[in-house]
Amino acid sequence: MDGLFTPVSTSYKSSDQPVEDALTLVESAKSKAPKPSFQFASTPTEALGLLRSEPDHDTLVSTLQFLANYPGFSIQSPSPLASQLVHVLVSEIVPNYWDVLQAGKKYRPAKQGSSSRLSEFELQSVGGPNFEELLRIYLLLLQALLEGPQTVEIIWRSIYEASDPPSKQKTVWNEFLSLVGSGKIIGIAAEAEDIINELGKKVGEKYWVADGGLFSHWLARNLTFWIKILSADSETASKHCGELLSKTFRLGYTENIVKELLTSLPLDKQEYSTRLTGLLNVIPTFEYRKFLYTVLKVAPGLYLSASVTTEDDSQWWQSDTTTVSSVASLISQIVGDNVPHHKEHLVSWLTGSSGAGLGDGIAIRRAVVVVLSREKTDIKTVLDKSLQQFGDQLYIKHTPTLQQDVHAQVLLLAAGYVHRIAPLHLSMMMRSGAYLNAVSNRLAASSPRARFLGMVIGEALSRLVDKEDKRMDFQVDEMSTAEARWFKSLVNVSDTIGSLDPLKSGRAANLANHTKLRSSKAATKSQAPSAGSKIISIEEIETDEEESDDDDLTPYAKPDSDAEDSDEDPTLITRNKHTSPVYIRDLISYLRDTENYDRQRLGLETAAPLIRRKTTFGTEVTDHAEELATLLVGLQDKYEIENFQDMRLQGMIAILIASPLKMGQWFSKTFFDGDFSISQRASVLTTLGLGARELGGFGAEDSTLAITKPLPSSFPSKTLPSSLHNYYSGTKPKETAVDALSTQLQNTMIAPLATELADKLTGPSILKIRTFSSRMAVEQKRKKPIANSLAKVVSDGFFFPLTGRFFMHLKAYGSSHHNVAFQPYLLALLIKTLSLLLHASGPSTMSLPQMTSEFWDLLLSLRTQSIGDITVIEALLFGFMTILEINEDKRPVVEAHGRQMLETQEWVEGVFGRVGGGGSEEDERVRMLAAGVLVRVRECVEKYQALLMGDLASFQG
């Protein structure tokens, strides 16, 4: 082997030669433009040379003024020279001179060799030590350029008033639309803001160009200004303004833009409303539909009542008929008269699966129906589609109850208008097979609520058409309730299309009342101390007997130190301590004061007990319930207060207990529609679950779940905060109260199954010894009955609002990750919360069949979303287990939900087979839960196999 390698030559390196480094730093001197001989520019080209030569303050100001006033040249018009000027201004002038110009200081270059620099501000370099300052300057520059409501119109005018070819103008305008409408500006600015906050010492520095909401407000203000100055004969401007309006809807802040447009255009002048209507006619149909649906979504919160009225008064609708007529006028102006497909969108909104103002009051539906009642054909179409949908068996069985209530209201409102406009059409419809099938299918439904709606509509329509001796009358107690009479009175509602004046004056009146209320509260609060200032001093007069009696008393020893005087600096001692709030309005002021640690802590500590104490005393809590709940849900742990989450959660639960029906619906709406983080939405679900269990009589069992226990310490030293301790120690974070409750209930449900199976393995029952207990022992073990006040409100206040809004969001936004409800953690928590609500309501709840039907459909629809996520699978299995446990009588369940039971059995068998034994703790828990569900399902299938014969044949076929 040695002979294979022969050295060719040998060279030696002298040690005297210096060894060069492998990597050497080469200073790359920046090429500097030669200093021009002139100080004042006479042409734009000379101005470019001056700007490149690092001018002093006076030369810079004069050059900029020259460029702004030079005739025949505009830096805003695209050209090679303008591009060079913009590049120099952005890359050299702005980074080096921004702070100098903002401070108003004059700059004189410091001469250091061949380079000159600012005396106080060094030249910026991307990625260098001043990168943070460079980003800050650029964000301030962007804000200064875009500031004002005329910016967009000025940019458009500078593009289309230039003497450029139309193709070039169109290209530049499309580039501007892509920058503004696609979110590029917001994304880049938000990234720069995030870098500034990470690198800088100032935490939370905000810029409005990086905030989507503020940027959309700016864009909406520019749109309104442009629309107001549009001329009637300018088709090009109208077209481009419509293009910008379409682009703004894609930013994701449609509600902000629509609110600004409604406030500034239709509610300002009639002329502006006409221009907006003309602009809406030129935008694409899809964008117009989004605009119209957003108007119908924001109108109830801005102008109409938020709650559904169920007053026992046939003339209840006349109290707000003026406001409804004004909103109808607003919708009528937006829809117009000459575009047929605009009205089709209204018909689709009233009869669609995700429309009709789900969760809002009936006022918005009244306004839309009265707009369509102008044309006989439109209102007939609404009635026919509503009736056909109302009697569909699949719709009755699978549509959420909240959606069916809304569509029933639309049907009754439309029937009333058709009876007044075309009574013959209503009479013929009542004799048709569609109407008879609708009522028959409703009466044959298993859901009590579905039967109730069928009887209400049957009696209401019969009163309009039939004679008194032939009217339909079911003679049941449900038809004599206040709710039934309210539904029947909907056919008598007769609104009109009015003017917009009440909305214009109503906004000012509401603002004045709100301001007056706030000022009166402030005055009352400031005058409160003076009421008790009559007592000047209190003296204690001691007699000789009292002095002699006190001689035998031993005085307390003086303390060695005072906690208040422990600080060496006397200025740090706080003598003026805040007292605990005793009124709800004081509690609200404490929670709002986020800059004061003591007031925040006191407010959180006293929130729950104060709310519970005030619940049965007056209406102070109910009047401020939504305001309190909004503050508590959005409260941030700014000062890392101990037990912050627990105190906030207990306050939210106390508000829910104070007004279950109202606040249950409010929390359900807040979870889906509120602008909150994932942790805040999770706290809302936890509040609903724990609050419902407390109403159901399980409060004593859950009292320890919402209390965070201190971390055990194995070493006598201080520990880090819980979040940091879990991160560095590797321990798992504490599970939420809902997770703990679900685990506890899982064990409770599976324990009897395990005991029964173990009992079967020990041998036949005839060989076992059975022990009998005494009556006293049995009575001691028997649980006392618990008052379940949840059963009265669980369906309307908790369960149906959650399931109804979930299906609405599923149809509106899909099951993608953009829908926050389908985030795996929140989805699992939502399913567990619904399971807890179903379990806490008890087996005797009147609405249990309908709750079971909706919950079962919801669980089966989420089988695809559970793929690859073990937490969602566990939540689904827990939901199935809860349904089978809470329905004690299995025969009605098998009769009504035979196919769902077979689908559940097939899916759970697949889960049990995929999740093998010997895995992680979660896999074992899921496998055990799947086995429990399979046992319960197979028991029902084997016992009621005859009832499931048809479903088994169709399912296997």
Secondary structure, DSSP 8 states (H G I E B T S, - for coil): -GGG----------TTS----SS-------------S-SS-SSHHHHHHHHHT---HHHHHHHHHHHHH-TT--TTS--HHHHHHHHHIIIIIHHHHHHHHHHT-----EEETTEEE-SSS----TTSTTHHHHHHHHHHHHHHHH-STTHHHHHHHHHHSSS--HHHHHHHHHHHHHHHHSSHHHHHHHHHHHHHHHHSSSTT---GGG-HHHHHHHHHHHHHHHHHT--TT-HHHHHHHHHHHHHHGGGS-HHHHHHHHHHHTTTT-HHHHHHHHHHHTTS-HHHHHHHHHHHHHHHHHHTS-SS----S-TTGGGGGHHHHHHHHHHHHHHH-SS-HHHHHHHHHHHHSSS-S-TTS-THHHHHHHHHHTTSHHHHHHHHHHHHHHHT-HHHHHHS-HHHHHHHHHHHHHHHHHHHHH-HHHHHHHHTSHHHHHHHHHHHT-S-HHHHHHHHHHHHHHHHHHS-GGG------GGGGSHHHHHHHGGGG-------SHHHHHHHHHHHHHHHHHHHHHHHHHHHHHHHT-----------HHHHHHHTTS------S--GGG-SSSGGG---S------SHHHHHHHHH-TT-HHHHHHHHHHHHHHHHHHHTSTTHHHHTHHHHHHHHHT---SS--TTHHHHHHHHHHHHHHHSHHHHHHHHHHHHHHS---HHHHHHHHHHHHHHHHHHTT-HHHHTTTTS------SSSS----HHHHHHHH-------HHHHHHHHHHHHHHHHHHHHHHHHHT--GGGS------HHHHHHHS-------STTTIIIIIIHHHHHHHHHHHHHHTTSTTSGGGSHHHHHHHHHHHHHHHHHH-TT-TTHHHHHHHHHHHHHHTTTTTTT-HHHHHHHHHHHHHHHHH---HHHHHHHSHHHHHHHHHHHHHHHHHS-TTS-HHHHHHHHHHHHHHHHHHHHHHHTTTTTHHHHHHHH-
